[in-house]
């Protein structure tokens, strides 16, 4: 079996003040996957990616890229990796073409191979006509695309996209989706995406991990996650106390209180069948209300009561020092 594109084992990060940003996480991303790393702000996404890219020093654990231990041979591991960070981190007074050619030089590409590669990427991303202009003259969306072109110059096998479409209008966002989908499917590039746009993860990714408070709390397929999100939870209040949980074929029923039930309803199921079954079992319904079950609600439930705002500030301050 092929080595995972990214393998993380027991990854821990404890900052100098004792704050534990990562709590021994394990994670595998298989070769050729389009993988989403999701979670609320301050959950540990940026710390995890920072360790993978050797921008943040880990406390314990092991990180391997295509079987290459990052600690033992970072230069070789780094060659497999392309990174598109959230922030614009190029010299905005340089020419667009010079920015991507400089990246090629860092990875030992000759000018003979670098220039055609730069032309291909800038053309594909709609930037070739801007090649001789200063990067500061580009729009925000064009700067995002420039960062993608720069990250792909040396043909990395693993591409990390950290909020690549943040602040980009919907039309441009969708064109970027198409490009990322193409390099994943046609070129076999493994992609790890962090995003706050659920539609982005749904449209692009096959698998997803959700991180919260330094732990991986879910690791599943996007299809499986969306199947959960396509399930609505209803709360049913009854006129009298229930002694036995009613059985309703095709539905999952739980008793929350003596006069309250929860009911899981999948897309396409009929609530009329529920009322009929309850009536047949002598249960009178006083009220029924929907309890939202969207991804946003999932995040809220995960971070509820965790003091997440304080965590955000502590992580940001610590990462600035690393």
C-alpha positions in Angstrom: 0.0 0.0 0.0 1.3 3.5 -0.9 2.5 5.7 1.8 0.0 8.5 2.8 0.7 11.9 1.3 0.6 13.2 4.9 0.9 11.1 8.1 0.7 12.6 11.5 1.2 10.6 14.7 0.9 11.8 18.3 1.3 15.5 17.3 1.5 17.7 20.4 2.2 21.4 20.7 2.5 23.0 24.1 3.4 26.7 24.2 5.7 28.3 26.8 2.8 29.4 29.1 1.6 25.8 29.3 -1.3 26.2 26.8 -1.7 22.9 24.8 -2.7 23.8 21.2 -2.5 20.2 19.9 -3.2 17.2 22.1 -1.5 14.2 20.4 -3.5 14.1 17.1 -3.3 11.4 14.5 -4.2 12.0 10.9 -3.6 10.4 7.5 -4.2 12.0 4.1 -4.0 9.5 1.3 -2.2 10.1 -2.0 -4.5 11.8 -4.5 -7.1 12.9 -2.0 -8.8 16.2 -1.8 -9.0 16.6 2.0 -10.7 19.3 4.1 -9.4 20.3 7.5 -12.3 22.1 9.2 -12.9 23.6 12.6 -13.7 26.9 14.4 -11.1 29.6 14.8 -8.4 28.7 17.3 -9.2 25.0 17.0 -5.7 24.0 16.0 -5.8 24.1 12.2 -3.1 26.7 11.7 -0.9 25.1 14.3 -1.2 21.7 12.6 -0.3 23.1 9.2 2.4 25.2 10.7 4.1 22.1 12.1 3.7 20.3 8.8 5.4 23.2 7.0 8.0 23.5 9.8 6.9 27.0 10.6 5.8 26.0 14.1 8.1 23.8 16.3 6.2 20.8 17.7 6.5 19.5 21.2 6.2 15.9 20.4 5.0 13.5 17.6 6.0 12.6 14.1 5.1 14.1 10.7 5.8 12.4 7.4 5.2 13.6 3.9 5.1 10.7 1.4 6.9 8.6 3.9 9.7 11.2 4.5 10.2 12.1 8.1 10.1 15.9 8.3 12.5 15.9 11.2 15.1 13.7 9.5 15.0 15.1 6.0 13.1 18.3 5.8 14.7 19.4 2.5 13.5 16.3 0.7 10.0 16.5 2.4 9.7 20.2 1.6 10.3 19.5 -2.1 7.1 17.5 -2.1 5.1 20.3 -0.6 3.5 23.5 -1.9 1.8 26.0 0.5 -0.7 28.7 -0.2 -1.1 30.7 3.2 -3.9 33.0 4.1 -1.8 36.1 4.0 -0.1 37.6 1.0 3.5 37.0 1.7 5.3 38.1 -1.5 7.0 41.3 -2.3 4.2 43.4 -3.8 6.6 45.7 -5.6 8.1 42.8 -7.7 6.8 41.9 -11.1 4.3 39.0 -11.2 6.5 36.9 -13.4 9.6 37.5 -11.2 7.7 36.3 -8.1 7.0 32.8 -9.6 10.4 32.6 -11.3 12.1 33.3 -7.9 10.2 30.4 -6.4 11.5 28.1 -9.1 15.0 29.2 -8.2 14.5 28.2 -4.6 13.8 24.6 -5.8 16.7 24.4 -8.2 14.7 24.7 -11.5 16.7 25.9 -14.5 15.5 28.9 -16.4 14.9 26.6 -19.4 12.2 24.7 -17.4 11.1 27.5 -15.2 9.9 30.0 -17.8 7.6 27.5 -19.7 6.2 26.4 -16.3 5.5 30.0 -15.2 3.8 30.8 -18.5 1.6 27.7 -18.2 0.5 28.5 -14.6 0.0 32.2 -15.2 -2.0 31.5 -18.3 -4.1 28.9 -16.6 -4.8 31.3 -13.8 -5.6 34.3 -16.0 -2.4 36.2 -15.0 -0.1 36.0 -18.1 -1.2 39.4 -19.4 -0.3 40.8 -16.0 3.2 39.2 -15.9 5.2 42.4 -16.3 3.2 44.5 -13.9 3.8 45.0 -10.2 2.0 42.6 -7.9 0.6 45.4 -5.9 -1.5 46.4 -8.9 -3.4 43.1 -8.8 -6.8 42.7 -7.3 -7.2 40.6 -4.2 -8.5 37.7 -6.2 -5.6 37.9 -8.6 -3.1 38.0 -5.7 -4.7 34.7 -4.4 -4.2 33.2 -7.8 -0.6 34.4 -8.0 0.1 32.6 -4.7 -1.4 29.4 -6.1 0.9 29.7 -9.2 3.9 30.3 -7.0 3.1 27.3 -4.8 2.8 25.0 -7.9 6.0 26.1 -9.7 8.1 23.1 -8.6 5.2 20.6 -9.2 4.6 19.6 -5.6 2.8 16.3 -4.9 1.1 17.8 -1.9 -0.6 21.2 -2.0 -1.8 22.9 1.2 -4.5 25.6 0.7 -5.2 27.7 3.8 -8.4 29.6 3.2 -7.5 30.2 -0.5 -10.8 31.9 -1.5 -11.2 34.1 1.6 -12.5 37.5 0.5 -12.9 36.4 -3.2 -16.2 37.1 -5.0 -18.3 34.1 -5.8 -17.7 34.0 -9.6 -13.9 34.0 -9.1 -14.2 31.5 -6.2 -15.9 29.0 -8.5 -13.3 29.4 -11.2 -10.6 28.7 -8.6 -12.6 25.6 -7.6 -12.5 24.3 -11.1 -8.8 24.9 -11.4 -8.1 23.1 -8.0 -10.3 20.3 -9.0 -8.5 19.9 -12.3 -5.0 19.7 -10.8 -6.3 17.2 -8.3 -8.0 14.9 -10.8 -5.8 15.4 -13.9 -2.4 15.8 -12.3 -2.9 13.7 -9.2 -1.9 16.4 -6.8 -3.0 15.7 -3.2 -4.7 18.8 -1.8 -5.4 19.7 1.8 -7.9 22.6 2.2 -8.9 24.7 5.2 -12.0 26.7 4.7 -14.9 28.3 6.4 -17.1 27.8 3.4 -19.1 24.6 3.8 -20.0 24.7 0.1 -16.3 24.7 -0.8 -15.6 21.6 1.2 -18.8 19.9 -0.1 -18.0 20.8 -3.8 -14.3 19.9 -3.8 -13.3 17.4 -1.0 -13.8 13.7 -0.6 -12.7 13.4 3.0 -12.7 15.7 6.0 -11.4 16.0 9.5 -12.9 18.3 12.1 -10.5 19.7 14.7 -11.5 21.4 17.9 -9.5 22.4 21.0 -6.5 20.6 19.7 -8.2 17.2 19.1 -9.5 15.6 15.9 -13.1 15.1 16.8 -14.3 13.7 13.5 -12.5 12.1 10.6 -14.8 10.8 7.9 -15.9 11.2 4.3 -17.6 14.4 3.1 -20.4 12.2 1.9 -20.8 10.7 5.3 -20.7 14.1 7.0 -23.3 15.5 4.7 -25.5 12.6 5.3 -25.5 13.6 8.9 -26.2 17.2 8.0 -29.1 16.0 5.8 -30.7 14.6 8.9 -33.0 16.9 10.9 -33.7 16.4 14.6 -37.2 17.1 15.8 -38.3 17.5 19.5 -41.7 16.1 20.3 -43.6 17.1 23.4 -46.4 14.7 24.5 -49.5 15.3 26.7 -48.6 12.5 29.2 -45.5 10.8 30.5 -44.1 8.0 28.3 -43.3 4.7 29.9 -42.0 2.9 26.8 -40.1 4.5 23.9 -42.4 4.2 20.9 -41.3 2.2 17.9 -41.6 3.9 14.5 -40.4 2.0 11.5 -37.6 3.7 9.7 -37.1 6.4 12.4 -34.7 6.7 15.3 -36.6 7.8 18.5 -35.0 8.7 21.8 -36.6 9.7 25.1 -35.1 12.9 26.5 -37.6 13.6 29.3 -40.8 11.9 30.6 -42.9 13.9 28.1 -40.3 14.7 25.4 -38.9 12.6 22.5 -36.2 13.3 19.9 -36.7 12.1 16.4 -34.2 11.8 13.6 -35.7 12.4 10.2 -33.8 11.8 7.0 -34.4 13.6 3.8 -37.4 12.2 2.0 -39.0 10.7 5.1 -42.6 11.7 5.9 -43.7 13.2 9.2 -47.2 12.0 8.6 -46.0 8.5 9.2 -44.7 9.6 12.6 -48.0 11.1 13.7 -49.9 8.0 12.6 -47.5 5.7 14.4 -47.7 7.7 17.6 -51.5 7.9 17.5 -51.7 4.1 17.1 -49.6 3.7 20.2 -51.9 6.0 22.2 -49.4 8.9 22.3 -50.9 12.4 21.9 -48.5 15.1 20.5 -48.7 18.5 22.0 -46.0 20.2 19.9 -43.2 19.4 17.5 -40.3 21.7 16.7 -37.2 21.4 14.5 -33.8 21.5 16.1 -31.3 22.7 13.4 -28.6 20.3 12.5 -26.3 22.2 10.1 -22.6 22.2 10.1 -22.6 25.6 11.8 -24.7 24.1 14.6 -22.2 21.3 14.9 -19.4 23.7 15.3 -21.3 25.7 17.9 -22.1 22.6 19.9 -18.4 21.5 19.8 -17.1 24.8 21.1 -19.9 25.7 23.5 -18.6 26.6 26.9 -15.0 26.1 25.9 -14.0 29.8 26.1 -13.0 29.7 22.5 -12.4 33.5 22.2 -9.7 33.3 24.8 -8.2 30.3 23.0 -8.1 32.3 19.8 -6.2 35.1 21.4 -3.7 32.8 23.1 -3.0 30.8 20.0 -2.5 34.0 17.9 -0.1 35.5 20.4 1.9 32.4 20.8 2.2 31.7 17.1 3.5 35.2 16.5 6.4 34.4 18.8 7.4 31.1 17.0 
